[in-house]
């Protein structure tokens, strides 16, 4: 049985963490396989967008495999490595294509961090999020302490991290952590439709736009604006008026079709 399953159709890859018996815990082997798969998705010309989800209905991912950590003295050092093989968030972030997280169940600690590595999050009504780093006594090393406060505000992030309490899907949507909450049976179809919309954009442009947003998000606001200006000046010079007119007509036709 593959630890990470892949299904590709119509430009969209659905990547599934496949350890449902262990709540899709992020073992060393699963992390290495996820890095390999995400690198492959990044390289494949027939993949333009990715949906990342978990097998089963209980969990997106319960985080690091604590049984493995308790049995192997080297497992903790390996889990805090910076390579994509060790760090599943780096594995997702190395993909230049949009990654939609379809959060089908609990996303706990390292699983929460993995969710935050996605570009967009959709959640089922069964989804719940928890940061239990403090209760386990392990500092986050995959970005949660910095990303979460930027997404939902520092006070709310501290509430979650200092208690280890669960955040239900409806509250996660209200706080802006997830874009939409859907019935469990509608989660993957909705994620595929959203991915298909993204896949209809020119892939080279989409990759550049994703990089612009992510690179700018890591900068102070003024520097980010300057980054945008500089990249826009270079990129937009290569666009002809004829191309703009052709694309404008396509955009208008798509808008009319959407009502």
VENLIN-V194002 format. One record per pair of residues at least 24 apart in sequence whose C-alpha atoms are under 10 Angstrom apart, sorted by sequence separation. I is the first residue (numbers start at 0). J is the second residue. D is the distance in whole Angstrom. If there is no record, write none. Layout:
i: (I	I)
j: (J	J)
d: (D	D)
This chain:
i: (2	88	89	91	92	102	103	104	105	106	107	108	150	151	3	12	87	88	91	92	101	102	107	108	116	150	151	2	3	14	87	88	90	91	92	102	115	116	130	134	150	2	3	13	86	88	89	91	108	112	115	116	130	133	134	150	207	1	2	3	4	12	88	112	113	115	130	131	132	133	134	135	2	3	4	11	23	24	87	88	108	112	113	114	130	131	132	133	134	147	2	3	23	109	111	112	113	116	129	130	131	132	133	204	1	2	3	5	22	23	108	109	111	112	115	128	129	130	131	132	3	4	5	22	23	109	111	112	115	130	131	3	7	10	12	13	22	30	108	109	129	130	131	10	11	12	19	20	22	23	24	109	112	129	130	131	5	10	11	12	13	14	15	16	17	18	19	20	22	23	24	25	29	108	112	115	128	129	130	9	10	11	12	13	14	15	16	17	18	19	21	22	23	24	25	26	27	111	128	129	130	8	9	10	11	12	13	14	15	16	17	18	19	20	21	22	23	24	25	26	27	127	128	129	7	8	9	10	11	12	13	14	15	16	17	19	20	22	23	24	25	26	127	128	129	7	9	10	11	12	13	14	15	16	19	21	22	23	24	25	26	126	127	128	14	15	18	19	21	22	23	24	25	26	27	51	126	127	128	7	18	19	23	24	26	27	59	126	127	7	16	17	18	22	24	25	26	49	59	60	125	126	127	6	16	17	21	24	59	60	61	62	124	125	126	127	128	5	6	15	16	58	59	60	61	62	63	124	125	127	5	38	49	58	59	60	61	62	63	64	122	123	124	126	5	37	48	56	57	58	59	60	61	62	63	122	123	27	48	49	50	51	52	53	56	57	58	59	60	61	62	63	121	122	4	26	30	34	35	47	48	49	50	51	52	53	55	56	57	58	59	60	61	62	128	3	4	34	35	47	48	49	50	51	52	53	54	55	56	57	58	60	61	62	122	3	4	27	33	34	37	41	46	47	48	49	50	51	52	53	54	60	61	62	122	3	27	31	32	33	34	47	48	49	50	51	52	53	59	60	62	121	2	26	31	32	33	34	37	38	41	42	52	53	58	59	60	88	89	108	120	25	30	31	33	34	37	38	41	42	53	60	88	89	30	31	33	34	36	37	38	40	41	42	59	60	86	87	88	122	126	29	30	31	32	33	34	35	36	37	38	39	40	41	59	86	108	120	121	122	124	125	126	28	29	30	31	34	37	38	40	41	107	120	121	122	123	124	125	27	28	30	33	34	37	38	119	120	121	122	123	124	125	126	27	29	30	32	33	34	36	37	107	119	120	121	122	123	124	125	26	27	31	34	37	79	81	106	119	120	121	122	123	124	25	27	30	34	79	80	81	105	106	119	120	121	122	123	124	25	37	79	80	105	115	122	123	25	51	52	75	78	79	105	114	115	123	124	51	59	78	105	114	122	123	104	122	123	121	122	51	102	121	50	56	58	59	61	149	49	57	58	59	60	61	62	121	122	49	50	51	52	56	57	58	59	62	121	50	52	56	57	65	120	50	119	121	119	102	119	101	100	102	103	101	103	104	103	102	103	22	23	24	22	23	24	103	14	22	25	102	103	13	22	24	25	101	102	11	12	13	14	15	24	101	11	13	14	23	100	101	13	22	25	101	102	101	100	101	99	118	99	99	99	118	98	97	98	97	96	97	96	97	96	95	96	95	97	96	97	95	96	95	96	94	95	96	97	95	96	95	96	95	92	56	52	52	51	50	52	51	50	49	50	49	48	50	50	48	49	48	49	47	48	47	48	49	48	49	47	48	47	48	46	47	48	45	47	47	48	47	46	47	48	44	47	47	13	13	13	11	12	11	11	13	9	11	12	8	11	12	10	11	9	10	11	9	11	8	10	11	10	9	10	9)
j: (26	112	113	115	116	126	127	128	129	130	131	132	174	175	28	37	112	113	116	117	126	127	132	133	141	175	176	28	29	40	113	114	116	117	118	128	141	142	156	160	176	29	30	40	113	115	116	118	135	139	142	143	157	160	161	177	234	29	30	31	32	40	116	140	141	143	158	159	160	161	162	163	31	32	33	40	52	53	116	117	137	141	142	143	159	160	161	162	163	176	32	33	53	139	141	142	143	146	159	160	161	162	163	234	32	33	34	36	53	54	139	140	142	143	146	159	160	161	162	163	35	36	37	54	55	141	143	144	147	162	163	36	40	43	45	46	55	63	141	142	162	163	164	44	45	46	53	54	56	57	58	143	146	163	164	165	40	45	46	47	48	49	50	51	52	53	54	55	57	58	59	60	64	143	147	150	163	164	165	45	46	47	48	49	50	51	52	53	54	55	57	58	59	60	61	62	63	147	164	165	166	45	46	47	48	49	50	51	52	53	54	55	56	57	58	59	60	61	62	63	64	164	165	166	45	46	47	48	49	50	51	52	53	54	55	57	58	60	61	62	63	64	165	166	167	46	48	49	50	51	52	53	54	55	58	60	61	62	63	64	65	165	166	167	54	55	58	59	61	62	63	64	65	66	67	91	166	167	168	48	59	60	64	65	67	68	100	167	168	49	58	59	60	64	66	67	68	91	101	102	167	168	169	49	59	60	64	67	102	103	104	105	167	168	169	170	171	49	50	59	60	102	103	104	105	106	107	168	169	171	50	83	94	103	104	105	106	107	108	109	167	168	169	171	51	83	94	102	103	104	105	106	107	108	109	168	169	74	95	96	97	98	99	100	103	104	105	106	107	108	109	110	168	169	52	74	78	82	83	95	96	97	98	99	100	101	103	104	105	106	107	108	109	110	176	52	53	83	84	96	97	98	99	100	101	102	103	104	105	106	107	109	110	111	171	53	54	77	83	84	87	91	96	97	98	99	100	101	102	103	104	110	111	112	172	54	78	82	83	84	85	98	99	100	101	102	103	104	110	111	113	172	54	78	83	84	85	86	89	90	93	94	104	105	110	111	112	140	141	160	172	78	83	84	86	87	90	91	94	95	106	113	141	142	84	85	87	88	90	91	92	94	95	96	113	114	140	141	142	176	180	84	85	86	87	88	89	90	91	92	93	94	95	96	114	141	163	175	176	177	179	180	181	84	85	86	87	90	93	94	96	97	163	176	177	178	179	180	181	84	85	87	90	91	94	95	176	177	178	179	180	181	182	183	85	87	88	90	91	92	94	95	165	177	178	179	180	181	182	183	85	86	90	93	96	138	140	165	178	179	180	181	182	183	85	87	90	94	139	140	141	165	166	179	180	181	182	183	184	86	98	140	141	166	176	183	184	87	113	114	137	140	141	167	176	177	185	186	114	122	141	168	177	185	186	168	186	187	186	187	117	168	187	117	123	125	126	128	216	117	125	126	127	128	129	130	189	190	118	119	120	121	125	126	127	128	131	190	120	122	126	127	135	190	121	190	193	193	177	194	177	177	180	181	180	182	183	183	183	184	104	105	106	105	106	107	186	98	106	109	186	187	98	107	109	110	186	187	97	98	99	100	101	110	187	98	100	101	110	187	188	101	110	113	189	190	190	190	191	190	209	191	193	194	213	194	194	197	197	197	198	198	202	202	202	203	203	205	205	206	205	206	206	207	206	207	208	209	208	209	209	210	210	213	183	186	187	187	187	190	190	190	190	191	191	191	193	194	193	194	194	195	194	195	195	196	197	197	198	197	198	198	199	198	199	200	198	200	201	202	202	202	203	205	202	205	206	187	190	191	190	191	191	192	194	191	193	194	191	194	195	194	195	194	195	196	195	197	195	197	198	198	198	199	199)
d: (10	7	9	10	6	6	9	9	8	9	7	6	9	6	10	10	9	5	6	7	9	9	9	10	9	7	6	8	7	9	7	8	9	7	9	9	10	8	9	9	6	6	9	10	9	8	8	9	10	8	8	9	10	7	9	10	9	9	9	10	10	7	5	9	8	7	10	9	7	7	8	10	10	7	9	10	10	10	9	8	10	6	9	10	6	7	9	8	7	8	7	6	7	8	10	7	9	9	7	5	8	10	7	9	9	8	10	8	8	7	8	9	10	5	7	9	8	8	8	8	10	9	10	8	9	8	8	9	8	8	5	8	9	10	9	10	8	9	10	10	9	5	8	9	8	6	8	9	9	9	9	8	9	6	7	9	9	5	6	8	9	7	8	8	9	8	5	9	7	7	9	7	10	8	9	9	9	6	8	8	5	6	6	6	6	6	6	6	7	6	10	5	7	5	8	9	9	10	8	5	9	9	8	5	5	5	5	5	5	5	5	9	8	10	9	7	5	5	6	6	8	10	5	6	8	8	9	7	6	6	6	6	5	6	8	8	10	6	6	5	5	5	6	5	9	7	10	9	7	8	8	8	6	9	7	9	6	8	6	5	9	10	5	7	10	10	10	9	8	9	9	5	9	9	8	9	9	5	8	10	10	9	9	8	7	10	9	7	6	9	10	10	9	9	10	10	9	10	8	9	8	5	9	10	8	10	8	10	6	9	9	10	8	7	9	9	8	10	10	9	8	8	5	8	7	7	9	6	10	8	10	9	9	6	5	6	6	6	8	9	10	7	8	9	10	9	9	10	7	4	6	5	5	5	6	7	9	8	9	7	8	7	9	9	6	5	4	5	6	7	4	7	10	9	10	9	9	9	9	9	5	6	6	6	6	8	8	6	6	6	8	9	7	4	10	10	10	5	8	6	5	5	5	5	5	7	8	8	9	10	9	8	5	7	9	9	9	8	9	5	10	10	8	8	6	6	6	6	6	7	9	5	8	8	9	9	7	10	10	8	8	10	8	9	7	8	7	8	7	8	8	9	10	9	7	8	10	8	10	7	8	9	9	10	9	9	10	10	8	9	10	9	8	4	10	7	6	9	5	9	10	8	6	10	6	7	7	9	9	6	10	7	6	10	9	9	9	8	8	10	9	9	6	9	9	10	8	8	10	9	7	9	9	7	8	7	9	10	9	7	10	9	10	9	10	7	8	5	8	7	8	10	9	7	6	8	8	6	9	8	9	6	7	7	6	10	9	5	6	6	5	6	8	9	7	9	9	10	8	10	10	10	9	7	6	5	5	5	6	7	9	9	9	9	10	10	9	9	7	8	6	6	5	6	10	10	8	10	9	9	9	9	10	10	9	8	9	5	10	10	10	6	9	10	9	8	8	8	10	9	10	9	8	9	10	10	8	9	9	10	9	10	10	10	6	9	7	9	7	9	8	9	9	9	10	9	8	10	10	10	8	8	9	10	9	10	8	9	10	10	10	10	8	8	9	10	10	7	10	10	9	10	10	9	10	10	10	10	9	10	10	9	9	10	10	10	9	7	10	10	9	10	10	9	10	9	7	10	10	8	8	9	10	10	9	8	7	9	10	9	9	10	10	8	7	10	10	10	9	10	10	10	10	10	9	10	6	8	9	7	9	9	8	7	9	8	8	10	7	9	9	9	10	8	9	9	9	8	7	8	9	6	5	9	9	8	10	7	10	8	7	10	8	10	8	10	8	10	8	10	9	7	9	7	9	9	9	7	9	7	6	9	8	7	8	9	10	7	9	8	6	5	9	8	8	10	10	9	9	9	6	9	10	10	9	9	9	9	9	8	10	9	7	9	10	10	10	9	10	6	10	9	6	10	7	10	8	9	10	10	7	6	9	8	10)
